[in-house]
């Protein structure tokens, strides 16, 4: 028996978010799994960032120029108190909540900042009962605002099933 988690991946183009919201709804009902959202970017081969090797790669502080948003539903024991957690890895440094607000992507009312760190990214929690579509929409808007590469308009969803 394998412990490998199954995953599904597919592309979507905002504002068509129904499939992604449906995936998040299924994960929320199960109380397990997670969903990664990655924006499509235009990169020529010579512009493609290289990953440093050895200790420089491990201890370097340079973030990739592309954002990644991770959405995790509350576990069954926490459903009454916790909503979906949204993590955003981004290349823009500390105090990103203020930069997002300046870009017109403020945190919705009731959302809680759990972490705003230059290297570990932004982690926020939506309140219990927020619609999956609203959570996905905010994550996509934040990902677009923080990406440092030219966007294609396409996104990739990678769903890690329970």
Beta strands, then each sheet from edge to edge (+ up, - down):
strand 1: 7-13
strand 2: 34-41
strand 3: 68-72
strand 4: 85-89
strand 5: 112-117
strand 6: 121-125
strand 7: 151-160
sheet 1: 1+ 7- 2+ 3- 4+ 6- 5+
end
